[in-house]
Every structure is written in C-alpha cells, then in structure tokens.
Amino acid sequence: MRQLHKFCKATYRATYGVLCSLLMVSSATTAVNASEIKLTTEMGQEAYLGEKGQKTYLRIDLEGLRHEEASRTPVNIAIVIDKSGSMGGGKIEQAKEAAIMAVERLGRNDYVSIVTYSDKVDVLIPATRVNNYSEFRRRIRSIRSNGRTALYAGTKRGIHELEEFIDENRVNRVILLSDGLANIGPSKPSDLEKLGQKAAAKGISITTIGLGLGFNEDLMTKLAYASDGNHAFVRNERDLVDIFDKEFGDVLSVVAQDVDILIECHIGFRPIRVLGRKAEIEGRKIRLKMNQLYSAQEKQLIIEAEMEDDLAEGNKPFAKVTVDYRSMKLKTRSKIVTDAEANFTRSRSLAEKSVNKRVMSSVVEQIATERNEEAVSLRDKGMVGKARKILEGNATYLQQNARSLGGKFEQELNELAVKNKKDSENLSDDKWAASRKDMRARQYKLKTQQSY
C-alpha cells in the first residue's frame, strides 16, 4: 500500500506539472474578435525567467476579417502618373494600360481622378464619379511623355483632387507612379515625408510605384511609409499592370480605417521600442496609428520590453491593448480590447524550452531588417567592406535562428538569409542601383507586412 501511495503521489505531481505547463501555454496567447478585426496577442516565450533586465517580446496581430466583394467600401482614388521624357516608349504605354485596368475595376459608387506631371501638372480627369469608362479610356490613352519631373507638385495635386470628395466612409488613396528623380520643386526625401504626413492626417494614404532604375527609392518609401501606403519597385514596365492589379486588390478590400493602437504596459515592464514601426512611447504607454486594415490580411506589431525587477513565479499581467478604429461596415467607430499576460518560472530549462517560435521568428526577421538597413547606410557612405560584413553576418544570424526555430520558420528565415548573402555580393557600382532598390522594397515589405 505504501508503494502504491508513493506511485499515486508521484503521478499526481507529474500530472499537476503538465497541467501547469499547459495552462502557461494557453494563457500566453489571447485572441478576441470584432466584426471586422481579429486581435491576437502572443508572448515571445510561454514562460520567462523573472530576472531584472531581461528582454520580453509581445507580438500583436491585427487581422482584417474576410468580407464579401459586393459589400466593399467605396473608394476615392487619384492616379498620379509621371509623363516626363524618360517615361517614353513602352513605359508610358504600360502605365496607361495599368491605369485603364485600374479604373475598370471601379464601380459607380467610386470616385477617380487622373493627374499627370512633367514640367507642370495636368489634371486629365478631375475627381468624378466612375460613370463613363469609354471616355476615361480615351483620355488616358491621350497621355504623351515629355519634359522633366515635378513629382512633389503632382503628388500634391493628387491629394487636392481627393479632397473634393474625401469622406471617412471611403478609402482615400493616391497611387503615384514615377521612373525618375524629382527635379522640379521640393525633391528631398524629408520634403516628401512631410507631405505624406499631412496626407495621413487627412485620412489619405499614398502608394508609391517606382519604375526602372532612375527613381529615388528613399523619397518614394518615405512618402509611402509616412502615409501608411504601399511601395513597389517595378524593374520591368511589363509588370506594371500586375502591380496595379495587386494594389487595387488592397484598395478594394479595406475593412477598417483610422486605426489607433494603445499598448499600456503594466508595472514591472518598461517598453523599449516597436520593431519596424514608428511609435510614441511615454512612460509605459505606446501609441501608434495605421491608416487602414485589409480583408484577409494580417498586420503585426512587435513590442520589445524590459523587466524592471525580479518577478515571482506565476502569471502576471503584461499589457492592455486597445484598438480604436472606424468600421467601414458599420460606418462608426468601434473598439476592441484585450489583455496580454506573461508567465514566469524558476526553471531555466522550462524557460528555454518554451520559446514561441512564431513570435521569435518575427523578432529575428525585424532585427535582420534593421541590420539590412544599416548596411545600405554604410554602402551609401562608401564603406563597402563594412556593409558587406554586416550583410554576411546577417545571413549567418538568420541561418542560426532558422536551425534553432525549425519547421516552416526555418525555410522562411533561410530564404531571407540567401537574399542577404546575395545583397553582400551586389555592392559594386555596376550592381548597386538595382540592388539598393530591391533592398529598400524588401525592407518596406517586411516592416509593414505588405501583401505584394
């Protein structure tokens, strides 16, 4: 009987330990749904050692729930086309076909304007309801290329056209196409970044499409990033129609706009930064904004924080996450709130075995993107050797984490490692123009989880 008692007691302890571990795992991930958004929070580990100064990671996912095409949000679009001399030949012809395809995807509840620019800006089609496809096609096909590149003025005019019918219940978007450097008017990346910020304040996002090897990718990405639009590098004009099609897939699937996100870390956790995104951090509060969320797409935030003190074993509230947004379905503001918890243990082996691979794969990806950006900065300063060393080290970092995380994450991180290794081989003058644009476009996509 004494042996049986010992066996039952040991079995109870083992079972209790397993149950506690399972409870830790389940409480480390929370998900709540609204009518348009699924909000999920996940910690970087299912159990942390509660040691002062230790870094912790929280991944916040905002997923736009799928909607029916018939119930999509009306749009207000300005297509702004570079028609400078460098756009001659196949470039301008493909740009026209892409614009026609885009307009034909719109319906009678949508508004569109077509703006062209070279030395000066021309409004080919003032903002109007989509009601005469044949006339739109005729006007777009009349575009001819000549002159220089007044990119700032063209973008500003596109924003002005949107303002005619701007509405918080519509998707308000400028789609800017250029193949060259802005050589008339404001032309610094900071100038265009400020213009993007002003547009975002009005509820307007700007997507930038750079064609060929002559455009300024820093200018184009800053403009898009400041307004929460998309960015694409199109090496061959034959791909323009496909890129416009993908862009309009996003535009026509917006389910939420004017998305305000507040993360309030609890006592014991000091927020350090949001990986890949700009955010305001004041004390334990983190604030950031997105202009829109798309149907069946996921956007993520990675919060890096530090433990302020040693913490006892067990569950602790980590942060409260509030997402306040305009519902395009309900045409009113909605709010969704959830709490994230972190688990703490005294067992080092349990902590080491409890890595959340999905979260930490995203952390590795964002850190690698930061290093890739650093390499571009060094190459711009002529420090080719240092840039190459960072990229090669980045490839190794990605490979090591790929092996550690395994599964599908191994393949994804190894693919990114291969790209960094290739980047390190493309730093010579004859390859740099194309390589730099590839790198900037990839950095942008990884930071924003752009769908194409």
FIDO-853055 format. One record per residue (C-alpha): x, y, z; residue in three letters; residue number from 1. Coordinates in Angstrom, 1 decimal. Layout:
FIDO-853055
REC       X       Y       Z  resn  resi
REC       X       Y       Z   ALA   NUM
...
end
This chain:
FIDO-853055
REC       X       Y       Z  resn  resi
REC     0.0     0.0     0.0   MET     1
REC     2.9     2.3     0.9   ARG     2
REC     4.4     1.8    -2.6   GLN     3
REC     1.0     2.4    -4.2   LEU     4
REC     0.7     5.6    -2.3   HIS     5
REC     4.1     6.8    -3.4   LYS     6
REC     3.2     6.0    -7.0   PHE     7
REC    -0.1     7.9    -6.9   CYS     8
REC     1.6    10.9    -5.2   LYS     9
REC     4.3    10.9    -7.9   ALA    10
REC     1.7    10.6   -10.7   THR    11
REC    -0.3    13.4    -9.2   TYR    12
REC     2.8    15.7    -9.1   ARG    13
REC     3.7    14.9   -12.7   ALA    14
REC     0.2    15.4   -13.9   THR    15
REC    -0.1    18.7   -12.0   TYR    16
REC     3.2    19.8   -13.6   GLY    17
REC     1.9    19.0   -17.0   VAL    18
REC    -1.4    20.8   -16.4   LEU    19
REC     0.5    23.9   -15.1   CYS    20
REC     2.6    23.9   -18.2   SER    21
REC    -0.5    23.7   -20.4   LEU    22
REC    -2.1    26.5   -18.5   LEU    23
REC     1.0    28.6   -19.1   MET    24
REC     0.9    27.9   -22.8   VAL    25
REC    -2.8    28.7   -23.1   SER    26
REC    -2.6    31.9   -21.2   SER    27
REC     0.3    33.3   -23.2   ALA    28
REC    -1.9    33.7   -26.3   THR    29
REC    -5.2    35.6   -26.3   THR    30
REC    -7.5    36.4   -29.2   ALA    31
REC   -10.6    38.5   -29.4   VAL    32
REC   -12.8    39.3   -32.4   ASN    33
REC   -14.8    42.3   -33.5   ALA    34
REC   -17.0    42.4   -36.6   SER    35
REC   -14.0    43.5   -38.8   GLU    36
REC   -10.9    42.7   -36.8   ILE    37
REC    -9.4    39.7   -35.0   LYS    38
REC    -6.9    40.9   -32.4   LEU    39
REC    -4.4    38.4   -31.1   THR    40
REC    -1.6    38.8   -28.6   THR    41
REC     1.3    36.4   -28.1   GLU    42
REC     4.4    36.5   -25.8   MET    43
REC     7.8    35.6   -27.2   GLY    44
REC     8.0    32.7   -24.6   GLN    45
REC     5.4    30.7   -22.9   GLU    46
REC     7.4    31.1   -19.7   ALA    47
REC    10.1    33.6   -18.8   TYR    48
REC    12.7    33.6   -16.0   LEU    49
REC    11.7    36.5   -13.9   GLY    50
REC    15.0    38.2   -13.9   GLU    51
REC    15.5    42.0   -13.8   LYS    52
REC    16.8    43.5   -17.1   GLY    53
REC    15.5    40.5   -19.2   GLN    54
REC    14.0    41.4   -22.6   LYS    55
REC    10.5    40.3   -23.3   THR    56
REC     8.6    40.4   -26.6   TYR    57
REC     4.9    40.8   -27.3   LEU    58
REC     3.5    40.2   -30.8   ARG    59
REC     0.2    41.9   -31.6   ILE    60
REC    -1.7    40.7   -34.7   ASP    61
REC    -4.5    42.7   -36.3   LEU    62
REC    -6.2    40.6   -38.9   GLU    63
REC    -8.9    42.1   -41.2   GLY    64
REC   -11.7    39.6   -41.3   LEU    65
REC   -12.8    38.5   -44.8   ARG    66
REC   -15.7    40.4   -46.4   HIS    67
REC   -17.8    39.9   -49.4   GLU    68
REC   -16.8    41.8   -52.6   GLU    69
REC   -20.4    43.0   -53.0   ALA    70
REC   -20.2    44.8   -49.7   SER    71
REC   -16.9    46.5   -50.1   ARG    72
REC   -16.1    50.1   -49.1   THR    73
REC   -16.4    52.8   -51.8   PRO    74
REC   -13.1    54.3   -52.9   VAL    75
REC   -11.9    57.8   -53.8   ASN    76
REC    -8.7    57.3   -55.9   ILE    77
REC    -6.2    59.7   -57.5   ALA    78
REC    -3.9    58.0   -60.0   ILE    79
REC    -0.8    60.3   -60.5   VAL    80
REC     1.3    59.4   -63.5   ILE    81
REC     4.8    60.6   -64.4   ASP    82
REC     4.8    61.6   -68.1   LYS    83
REC     8.3    63.1   -68.2   SER    84
REC    10.6    62.4   -71.2   GLY    85
REC    12.2    59.3   -69.5   SER    86
REC     8.7    57.7   -69.5   MET    87
REC     8.7    57.5   -73.3   GLY    88
REC     8.1    54.3   -75.3   GLY    89
REC     7.0    51.2   -73.5   GLY    90
REC     6.9    52.7   -70.1   LYS    91
REC     4.2    55.2   -70.8   ILE    92
REC     2.2    52.7   -72.8   GLU    93
REC     2.2    50.2   -70.0   GLN    94
REC     1.4    52.9   -67.5   ALA    95
REC    -1.7    53.8   -69.5   LYS    96
REC    -2.8    50.2   -69.7   GLU    97
REC    -2.3    49.8   -66.0   ALA    98
REC    -4.4    52.9   -65.3   ALA    99
REC    -7.2    51.8   -67.6   ILE   100
REC    -7.3    48.3   -65.9   MET   101
REC    -7.5    50.0   -62.5   ALA   102
REC   -10.3    52.3   -63.5   VAL   103
REC   -12.2    49.4   -65.0   GLU   104
REC   -12.2    47.7   -61.6   ARG   105
REC   -14.1    50.6   -60.0   LEU   106
REC   -17.8    50.9   -59.8   GLY   107
REC   -20.4    53.7   -59.9   ARG   108
REC   -20.1    54.4   -56.1   ASN   109
REC   -16.4    55.2   -56.5   ASP   110
REC   -14.6    58.4   -57.4   TYR   111
REC   -11.5    58.7   -59.5   VAL   112
REC    -9.1    61.4   -60.8   SER   113
REC    -6.2    61.1   -63.2   ILE   114
REC    -3.3    63.5   -62.7   VAL   115
REC    -0.2    63.7   -64.9   THR   116
REC     3.0    65.6   -64.4   TYR   117
REC     6.2    66.6   -66.1   SER   118
REC     7.4    70.2   -66.0   ASP   119
REC     3.9    71.1   -64.9   LYS   120
REC     0.9    69.3   -63.6   VAL   121
REC    -2.1    68.5   -65.7   ASP   122
REC    -5.5    67.2   -64.3   VAL   123
REC    -6.5    64.8   -67.1   LEU   124
REC    -9.7    63.7   -65.3   ILE   125
REC   -10.9    65.9   -62.4   PRO   126
REC   -12.3    64.0   -59.4   ALA   127
REC   -15.6    62.5   -60.6   THR   128
REC   -17.8    59.5   -60.1   ARG   129
REC   -16.9    56.5   -62.2   VAL   130
REC   -19.6    56.6   -64.9   ASN   131
REC   -18.1    56.7   -68.3   ASN   132
REC   -15.5    54.0   -68.9   TYR   133
REC   -15.0    54.7   -72.6   SER   134
REC   -14.3    58.4   -72.0   GLU   135
REC   -11.9    57.6   -69.2   PHE   136
REC   -10.1    55.1   -71.6   ARG   137
REC    -9.9    57.8   -74.3   ARG   138
REC    -8.4    60.4   -72.1   ARG   139
REC    -5.9    58.1   -70.5   ILE   140
REC    -4.7    56.9   -73.9   ARG   141
REC    -4.1    60.5   -74.9   SER   142
REC    -1.2    60.9   -72.5   ILE   143
REC     2.1    61.7   -74.1   ARG   144
REC     5.6    61.9   -72.5   SER   145
REC     7.9    64.9   -72.4   ASN   146
REC     9.7    67.3   -70.1   GLY   147
REC    11.1    66.9   -66.6   ARG   148
REC     9.7    65.6   -63.2   THR   149
REC     7.6    67.8   -60.9   ALA   150
REC     6.9    64.9   -58.6   LEU   151
REC     6.1    66.9   -55.5   TYR   152
REC     3.6    69.1   -57.3   ALA   153
REC     2.0    66.1   -59.0   GLY   154
REC     1.5    64.3   -55.7   THR   155
REC     0.2    67.4   -54.0   LYS   156
REC    -2.4    67.9   -56.8   ARG   157
REC    -3.5    64.3   -56.4   GLY   158
REC    -4.2    64.9   -52.8   ILE   159
REC    -6.1    68.1   -53.7   HIS   160
REC    -8.3    66.1   -56.1   GLU   161
REC    -9.1    63.6   -53.4   LEU   162
REC   -10.2    66.4   -51.1   GLU   163
REC   -13.1    67.2   -53.4   GLU   164
REC   -14.9    64.0   -52.3   PHE   165
REC   -12.9    63.0   -49.2   ILE   166
REC   -15.0    61.0   -46.8   ASP   167
REC   -14.2    58.9   -43.7   GLU   168
REC   -16.5    56.2   -45.1   ASN   169
REC   -14.5    55.9   -48.3   ARG   170
REC   -10.9    54.7   -48.9   VAL   171
REC    -9.0    57.8   -49.9   ASN   172
REC    -5.8    56.8   -51.8   ARG   173
REC    -3.2    58.4   -54.1   VAL   174
REC    -1.3    56.0   -56.3   ILE   175
REC     1.9    57.6   -57.6   LEU   176
REC     4.0    56.3   -60.4   LEU   177
REC     7.4    57.6   -61.3   SER   178
REC    10.5    56.4   -63.1   ASP   179
REC    12.8    59.4   -62.4   GLY   180
REC    14.3    61.8   -59.9   LEU   181
REC    12.2    64.7   -58.7   ALA   182
REC    14.0    67.6   -60.4   ASN   183
REC    11.4    70.4   -60.2   ILE   184
REC    10.2    71.7   -56.9   GLY   185
REC    10.9    70.1   -53.5   PRO   186
REC    12.9    67.0   -54.0   SER   187
REC    14.4    65.8   -50.7   LYS   188
REC    13.0    62.6   -49.1   PRO   189
REC    12.2    64.7   -46.0   SER   190
REC    10.1    67.0   -48.1   ASP   191
REC     8.0    64.1   -49.4   LEU   192
REC     7.9    62.6   -46.0   GLU   193
REC     6.2    65.7   -44.6   LYS   194
REC     3.8    65.7   -47.5   LEU   195
REC     2.9    62.1   -46.6   GLY   196
REC     2.3    63.0   -43.0   GLN   197
REC     0.0    65.8   -44.0   LYS   198
REC    -2.0    63.4   -46.2   ALA   199
REC    -2.2    60.8   -43.5   ALA   200
REC    -3.6    63.5   -41.1   ALA   201
REC    -6.5    63.9   -43.6   LYS   202
REC    -7.1    60.2   -43.8   GLY   203
REC    -5.3    59.8   -47.2   ILE   204
REC    -2.7    57.1   -47.8   SER   205
REC    -0.2    57.2   -50.7   ILE   206
REC     1.1    54.2   -52.6   THR   207
REC     4.4    54.8   -54.5   THR   208
REC     5.4    52.7   -57.5   ILE   209
REC     9.0    53.2   -58.7   GLY   210
REC     9.7    52.1   -62.3   LEU   211
REC    13.1    51.2   -63.6   GLY   212
REC    16.4    52.3   -62.0   LEU   213
REC    16.2    56.1   -62.2   GLY   214
REC    13.8    56.9   -59.3   PHE   215
REC    14.8    57.9   -55.7   ASN   216
REC    13.7    54.9   -53.6   GLU   217
REC    14.3    56.8   -50.3   ASP   218
REC    12.0    59.5   -51.4   LEU   219
REC     9.3    57.0   -52.5   MET   220
REC     9.5    54.8   -49.4   THR   221
REC     9.4    57.7   -47.0   LYS   222
REC     6.3    59.1   -48.7   LEU   223
REC     4.5    55.8   -48.6   ALA   224
REC     5.6    55.0   -45.0   TYR   225
REC     4.6    58.4   -43.7   ALA   226
REC     1.0    57.9   -45.0   SER   227
REC     0.7    54.1   -44.5   ASP   228
REC     0.5    53.3   -48.1   GLY   229
REC     2.3    50.6   -50.1   ASN   230
REC     5.6    50.7   -52.1   HIS   231
REC     6.7    48.7   -55.1   ALA   232
REC     9.8    48.6   -57.2   PHE   233
REC     9.0    47.6   -60.7   VAL   234
REC    12.1    46.7   -62.7   ARG   235
REC    10.3    46.0   -66.0   ASN   236
REC     7.4    48.1   -67.3   GLU   237
REC     5.6    44.9   -68.4   ARG   238
REC     4.9    44.2   -64.7   ASP   239
REC     3.1    47.5   -64.2   LEU   240
REC    -0.4    46.1   -64.9   VAL   241
REC     0.1    43.2   -62.4   ASP   242
REC     1.3    45.6   -59.7   ILE   243
REC    -1.6    48.0   -60.3   PHE   244
REC    -3.9    44.9   -60.1   ASP   245
REC    -2.4    43.9   -56.7   LYS   246
REC    -2.6    47.4   -55.4   GLU   247
REC    -6.3    47.7   -56.2   PHE   248
REC    -6.8    44.3   -54.6   GLY   249
REC    -5.7    46.1   -51.3   ASP   250
REC    -7.6    49.3   -52.0   VAL   251
REC   -10.9    47.4   -52.7   LEU   252
REC   -10.6    45.3   -49.5   SER   253
REC   -10.3    47.8   -46.7   VAL   254
REC   -12.4    46.9   -43.7   VAL   255
REC   -11.1    49.4   -41.1   ALA   256
REC    -9.6    52.9   -41.2   GLN   257
REC    -8.1    55.4   -38.9   ASP   258
REC    -6.8    52.7   -36.6   VAL   259
REC    -5.4    54.0   -33.2   ASP   260
REC    -3.5    51.5   -31.1   ILE   261
REC    -2.7    52.0   -27.4   LEU   262
REC    -0.5    49.5   -25.5   ILE   263
REC    -0.3    50.1   -21.8   GLU   264
REC     2.4    48.0   -20.1   CYS   265
REC     1.8    47.1   -16.5   HIS   266
REC     4.1    47.9   -13.6   ILE   267
REC     7.3    45.8   -13.8   GLY   268
REC     7.7    46.1   -17.6   PHE   269
REC     9.4    49.0   -19.4   ARG   270
REC     8.6    49.4   -23.1   PRO   271
REC    11.7    50.0   -25.2   ILE   272
REC    10.5    50.1   -28.8   ARG   273
REC     8.2    48.8   -31.5   VAL   274
REC    10.3    46.8   -34.0   LEU   275
REC     9.8    48.0   -37.6   GLY   276
REC     7.3    50.7   -36.9   ARG   277
REC     7.3    54.3   -35.6   LYS   278
REC     5.6    54.7   -32.3   ALA   279
REC     5.3    57.2   -29.5   GLU   280
REC     6.5    55.9   -26.1   ILE   281
REC     5.6    57.8   -23.0   GLU   282
REC     6.3    56.0   -19.7   GLY   283
REC     4.6    52.7   -20.0   ARG   284
REC     2.3    53.8   -22.8   LYS   285
REC     2.9    53.1   -26.5   ILE   286
REC     0.8    54.8   -29.2   ARG   287
REC     0.8    54.2   -32.9   LEU   288
REC    -1.5    54.5   -35.9   LYS   289
REC    -2.4    52.7   -39.1   MET   290
REC    -4.4    54.3   -41.8   ASN   291
REC    -6.2    51.1   -42.8   GLN   292
REC    -6.6    47.3   -42.4   LEU   293
REC    -7.4    45.0   -45.3   TYR   294
REC    -9.7    42.0   -45.6   SER   295
REC    -8.0    38.6   -45.0   ALA   296
REC    -4.6    40.3   -44.3   GLN   297
REC    -2.6    40.4   -41.1   GLU   298
REC    -0.6    43.3   -39.7   LYS   299
REC     1.7    42.8   -36.8   GLN   300
REC     3.4    44.8   -34.1   LEU   301
REC     6.4    43.5   -32.1   ILE   302
REC     6.8    45.2   -28.7   ILE   303
REC    10.2    44.9   -27.0   GLU   304
REC    10.2    45.5   -23.3   ALA   305
REC    12.5    45.0   -20.3   GLU   306
REC    11.7    43.7   -16.8   MET   307
REC    12.2    46.3   -14.2   GLU   308
REC    12.5    44.0   -11.2   ASP   309
REC    12.9    40.3   -10.4   ASP   310
REC     9.4    38.7   -10.7   LEU   311
REC     8.0    35.8    -8.8   ALA   312
REC     6.8    32.6   -10.4   GLU   313
REC     3.3    32.5   -11.9   GLY   314
REC     1.2    34.6   -14.3   ASN   315
REC     1.5    38.4   -14.4   LYS   316
REC    -0.5    41.0   -16.5   PRO   317
REC     1.9    42.3   -19.1   PHE   318
REC    -0.1    44.8   -21.1   ALA   319
REC    -3.5    46.1   -22.0   LYS   320
REC    -4.0    46.5   -25.8   VAL   321
REC    -6.8    48.8   -27.1   THR   322
REC    -7.6    49.2   -30.8   VAL   323
REC    -9.9    52.0   -31.7   ASP   324
REC   -10.9    52.2   -35.4   TYR   325
REC   -13.5    53.3   -37.9   ARG   326
REC   -15.6    50.3   -39.0   SER   327
REC   -16.2    50.5   -42.8   MET   328
REC   -19.1    48.1   -42.4   LYS   329
REC   -20.9    49.9   -39.5   LEU   330
REC   -19.7    53.4   -40.5   LYS   331
REC   -19.0    54.3   -37.0   THR   332
REC   -16.0    54.0   -34.6   ARG   333
REC   -15.5    50.7   -32.8   SER   334
REC   -13.2    49.5   -30.1   LYS   335
REC   -11.6    46.1   -29.3   ILE   336
REC    -9.6    45.5   -26.1   VAL   337
REC    -7.6    42.6   -24.8   THR   338
REC    -5.1    41.9   -22.0   ASP   339
REC    -1.7    40.1   -22.5   ALA   340
REC    -0.3    38.0   -19.8   GLU   341
REC     3.3    36.8   -19.2   ALA   342
REC     4.2    33.6   -17.3   ASN   343
REC     7.3    33.3   -15.1   PHE   344
REC     9.1    30.3   -13.8   THR   345
REC    12.2    29.5   -11.7   ARG   346
REC    13.1    26.6   -14.1   SER   347
REC    15.7    27.7   -16.6   ARG   348
REC    15.1    24.6   -18.7   SER   349
REC    11.4    25.2   -18.9   LEU   350
REC    12.0    28.8   -20.0   ALA   351
REC    14.5    27.7   -22.6   GLU   352
REC    12.1    25.1   -24.0   LYS   353
REC     9.1    27.5   -24.1   SER   354
REC    10.1    29.7   -26.9   VAL   355
REC     7.2    30.8   -29.0   ASN   356
REC     8.6    30.1   -32.5   LYS   357
REC     6.0    32.2   -34.4   ARG   358
REC     6.8    35.3   -32.3   VAL   359
REC    10.5    34.9   -32.2   MET   360
REC    10.7    34.3   -35.9   SER   361
REC     9.1    37.7   -36.4   SER   362
REC    11.6    39.3   -33.9   VAL   363
REC    14.5    37.8   -35.8   VAL   364
REC    13.1    39.0   -39.1   GLU   365
REC    12.7    42.6   -37.9   GLN   366
REC    16.1    42.7   -36.3   ILE   367
REC    17.6    41.3   -39.6   ALA   368
REC    15.7    44.1   -41.5   THR   369
REC    17.3    46.7   -39.2   GLU   370
REC    20.7    45.3   -40.0   ARG   371
REC    20.0    45.3   -43.7   ASN   372
REC    19.0    49.0   -43.5   GLU   373
REC    22.3    49.7   -41.6   GLU   374
REC    24.2    48.0   -44.5   ALA   375
REC    22.6    50.3   -47.0   VAL   376
REC    23.6    53.4   -44.9   SER   377
REC    27.2    52.2   -44.8   LEU   378
REC    27.3    51.5   -48.5   ARG   379
REC    26.0    55.0   -49.2   ASP   380
REC    28.9    56.4   -47.2   LYS   381
REC    31.4    54.4   -49.3   GLY   382
REC    32.1    51.8   -46.6   MET   383
REC    31.6    48.8   -48.9   VAL   384
REC    33.7    46.4   -46.7   GLY   385
REC    31.7    47.2   -43.6   LYS   386
REC    28.4    46.9   -45.4   ALA   387
REC    29.4    43.5   -46.8   ARG   388
REC    30.5    42.3   -43.3   LYS   389
REC    27.1    43.3   -41.8   ILE   390
REC    25.2    41.5   -44.6   LEU   391
REC    27.3    38.4   -44.3   GLU   392
REC    26.8    38.4   -40.6   GLY   393
REC    23.1    38.9   -41.1   ASN   394
REC    22.9    35.9   -43.3   ALA   395
REC    24.7    33.8   -40.6   THR   396
REC    22.4    35.2   -37.9   TYR   397
REC    19.3    34.2   -39.9   LEU   398
REC    20.7    30.7   -40.7   GLN   399
REC    21.4    30.1   -37.0   GLN   400
REC    17.9    31.1   -35.9   ASN   401
REC    16.4    29.1   -38.8   ALA   402
REC    18.1    26.0   -37.4   ARG   403
REC    17.0    26.8   -33.9   SER   404
REC    13.4    27.6   -34.7   LEU   405
REC    12.9    24.8   -37.3   GLY   406
REC     9.7    23.9   -39.2   GLY   407
REC     8.3    26.4   -41.6   LYS   408
REC    10.2    29.2   -39.9   PHE   409
REC    13.5    27.5   -40.9   GLU   410
REC    12.5    27.8   -44.6   GLN   411
REC    11.4    31.4   -44.3   GLU   412
REC    14.5    32.6   -42.4   LEU   413
REC    16.8    30.7   -44.7   ASN   414
REC    15.3    32.3   -47.7   GLU   415
REC    15.9    35.7   -46.1   LEU   416
REC    19.5    34.6   -45.4   ALA   417
REC    20.1    33.8   -49.0   VAL   418
REC    18.8    37.3   -50.0   LYS   419
REC    21.2    38.9   -47.5   ASN   420
REC    24.1    36.9   -48.9   LYS   421
REC    23.1    38.0   -52.4   LYS   422
REC    22.9    41.6   -51.2   ASP   423
REC    26.5    41.3   -49.9   SER   424
REC    27.6    40.2   -53.4   GLU   425
REC    25.8    43.2   -55.2   ASN   426
REC    27.6    46.1   -53.6   LEU   427
REC    29.8    47.0   -56.6   SER   428
REC    29.0    50.2   -58.5   ASP   429
REC    27.6    48.4   -61.6   ASP   430
REC    25.1    46.4   -59.4   LYS   431
REC    24.3    48.9   -56.7   TRP   432
REC    21.4    50.9   -58.2   ALA   433
REC    19.2    47.8   -58.8   ALA   434
REC    20.3    46.1   -55.6   SER   435
REC    19.6    49.1   -53.4   ARG   436
REC    16.1    49.4   -54.8   LYS   437
REC    15.5    45.7   -54.2   ASP   438
REC    16.7    46.1   -50.6   MET   439
REC    14.6    49.1   -49.9   ARG   440
REC    11.5    47.5   -51.3   ALA   441
REC    12.1    44.3   -49.3   ARG   442
REC    12.8    46.3   -46.1   GLN   443
REC     9.5    48.1   -46.6   TYR   444
REC     7.5    45.0   -47.2   LYS   445
REC     8.9    43.2   -44.1   LEU   446
REC     8.3    46.2   -41.8   LYS   447
REC     4.8    46.7   -42.9   THR   448
REC     3.7    43.2   -43.9   GLN   449
REC     2.7    44.5   -47.3   GLN   450
REC     0.7    41.8   -49.2   SER   451
REC     2.7    42.1   -52.5   TYR   452
end
